[in-house]
Amino acid sequence: MKRQLQAENNKVVQVKRGDVTGDGTIDTVYLTADQTPDSPFWQNITLVVRDGRSNQYEKIELKENAGYNPTIFLGEFTGDKVEDILIIINTGGSGGTIYAYVFSFINGEIRQIFDSESFNEKYTYNVAYQDHYKATVTSFNKKKYTIDLMYKGADYLAEIYNADGTLKEPIEGWVSPLSGLYPVDFDRDGTYELNTFQNIAGRYNADGLGYMENVLKWNGREFAPDRQHVAIFGEELNTVKLDLPNMKMRLPERLKDPM
């Protein structure tokens, strides 16, 4: 295998071993790629599976095949007691997004059963700032979450709110594409779920409001949403408290409307 890859000018980035074909023998799963000189950036990242019984190997091209820190995780996701293949690649973008794929052997053939592009197209949201120091996140599944922005502090709020708590102008944020994916066996039954995270951004990427978290579970056909949460950032205990009922009377000078 190594001689073959050297002939093709590839490098083995990572190797994992497990029974992914379901025939009772240990198979070898590789990620191969071309490394950019003097850089941690990898290109032409390819999944290679070597059958432990036949010693034959199969190469699977990834749709998004360039990025940083490509990794493999072997675990059982579909309930058939056969290990599946999870691949994650960091894109290197400012939003901290990733490419992710899950492959499974079904009826003797390796098939892609999850990819981040399809996930991003389906899991869509609307983020809007509201009067009185709040932002709402409306999810594709018709759920709405309200985030209290008071923890952001007086200087942040003064930039976007009038003294009476109304917005100076409409502001829309966004939920970034997939930024984290973790295999977790929530039920402790030997089958992993996919715990996904997406950044909730306010006015710019670094203006984080929290994370949208979806737990996906295999339903026999696809990974479907099992439950959804919003995770918010904690407030520093020494943060100045603003009293909402008396905001207008007690507003700090830097929050007052100059008009």
N, C-alpha and C positions, 0 to 999 in steps of 0.2 A: 504494500500500500504506500509506504513512504517513498519507495523508488518511483512508483507511478506518479505521485504528486510532485516529486522533484523534477521529473521529466516535463511536467506541465507547468513548472515554475510557480507552484502553489506552496503555501505553508499551512501546517496544521495549527489552528488557533486553539482548539480545545477538543478534548476527547472524553466521552463518557461510555460506560459499558452497562448493559442491561438487556433483558429479553423484550425487545420492542416488536418482534415479529410474532410472538405468541407460540413459538414451537418448542419452548422449553430449553433452548440453548441461549447462551449469552452472546449478544450481538455487540458490535462496536459502532458508536455514533461519533462522527467527526464534524467539525466546522473547519473548512479550508478557506483561504483568502489570499489576496495579494496585499502586502503591506507597503504603504507609501514610505519612501526613504526618509529616515529621521523624523518619523511621525507615528503616533498611535492610531492613525486612520487606516482602516482596512477597506479594500475594495474586492468586488467579485466574491463576496462571501457565499459559500455553497455548503449545503447539507449533504453529507455522504454517509450512507448506512451500509455497513459490511455485515452480511448475514453470517452468523456464527456456524450454521450448519453447512451451507454450500460454499462459504468463503467468497461468494460473489458480492459485489458492492453496487449500490445504486446512488446516483447523484441527482439531487433535487435543487434546481435553481430557485433562489428567493427573489420575489418581485422587487423588494427594496434590499439591495445587497451591498450597501456601503455604509460605514459608520464606525463607532468606537465600542470597544469592550464587548464583542459578541460572545454570548454564553449559551450553554446548553443546560437544561434541567430535564431529567428523566423522572416521570411520575405517572401514576394512573389517574386519568381524568374522566374516562368515559364509563367506568363501572364494569369493564370486561376483564379485569384482573391482569391486563397486559400494559406494560409501561408505554406511555406516549412521550413525545419529544416537544419540549418547549424551548423556543429560541428567542432571545431578547438582544437587541442591538441599540445602543445609544445613538441618536441622530447627531448630537453635538449642537443642536439649535439652542437659541436663547430661552426657549420655553421648557427645556429639559425633557423633550419628548423622546419616545422610543418607537422602534419597530418591534413587533412581536408576532410570533407564529406558533401554532400547535399543529403537529403532524401525528397521525395515528394510522396503524396498519388495520385496514378494514377489508375483509374477504381476500386477504393475501396481497393487497396493494396498499402502498403508502399514500395517504390522502391528507391534504391540508384541511383542518377543521376549524381553525381560527386564524384571523390575521387582523392586524391593527388598523389597516385601511378601512376594511368593512365595518369594524367597530366604530371608528371615528365618523363614518357616514351615518350610522344609525343612532349613535348616542349624542344627540344634539341638545343645546340649551339656549336660553335667553337670560342674560344678566342685565339688570337695570337698577340704577340708584334711585331711591325713593326719598321723598321728603322725610324730615325728622330722623336723619342719620341712620338710614337702613338701606340695604340692597336686597333684591329678590333674585332668586335663581329659579327659573321655570324649566322643568325637565321634559324630555321627549315623552315620558310616560304620564304626563299631566299632573305632576306633583310640583308643588311650590315650596321653596325654602326661603326663610327670611334671616338675613345676617345683620346683626347689630354692629354698626360701624363706630360706636362710641370709643372703643378701645384704640382706635387709630390716633386719638389725641387731638388737641385743640388746633394745632397748626394745620394738620391734614384737613380737618373739617372746615376750617376757615377758608380754604381755597375753593371749596365747592358748595358751601351752604351760606345762605343769608342768616342774619341774626335771629330771625324767627323760625329757623329750621327748615326753610324751603330751599330747594335746589336753585342755584344761580342759573343753571342751564341743564338740559337733559344730558345724562351720562349713561352710556352703555358699556358694560364690560364683556367678558367672554369666558368660555370654558375651553381650555387648550385641548389639543389632541392627547391621546394616551401618554401619560408621563410616568406611570409605574404599574407593574403587573407582578403579582406575587402568588405562587401556588400555596394554598392553605387548606388543610383538611379540617374544616370547621366541625364536621359531624364525627370525626375520629373513626371513620368507617373504612379507611384505606383509600378513599377516592378524593382527589384534590378538587377544590373549586378555584376559580380565577378571581383574585381580589384586585380590582383595577382602581387606579387613581388618575384623576385629571385635575390640573391646576385651575382654580377659579381666579381670574385676573380682573382687576379693576380698570384703571386708566392705562396701564402698561404692564408688561410681563412681570416686572419686579414688584408691582403693587398687588401682592397676593391677598386674597380674601379668604382662602381656605382651599379645601379639596373636595371634589365630587368623587364619591366612592361607590362603586357597583360591584356586587358579588355575583359572578356568573356561574351557573351550574349546567352541566350537560343534561339535556332532556331526551336524549336518544337521537336527535337530529342536529342540534346546534347548542352552543352555549347561550343560555337565556338568562335574563336578569332574575335573580332570586331575591335580592333586597338591595336597597339603595340608602345612602346616608350622605350628609354633608359634614365634613370635619372642619372645625374652625380653629383659629389660632388663639392661644391663651392670652389673657391680659396681664401685663406686669402689675404687681400689687401697688407699686408706687406711682402708677399712672394717675394724673389729675382726674378727679371725678367731676362730671358735669351733671347737674341736677335737672333732668328733663322737665318736670312740672314747672320749675322756676327758671328755665333756661334764659328767657329774655331778660329777666332782672339781674341774674347772676353771671351773665356771659362775660368771660375774660375780655379785656380790651382788644386783644388781637383778633377776636372773633366778631367784633361789632362791625356792622355795615358802615363804611365810611360815608355813605349817602344819608 
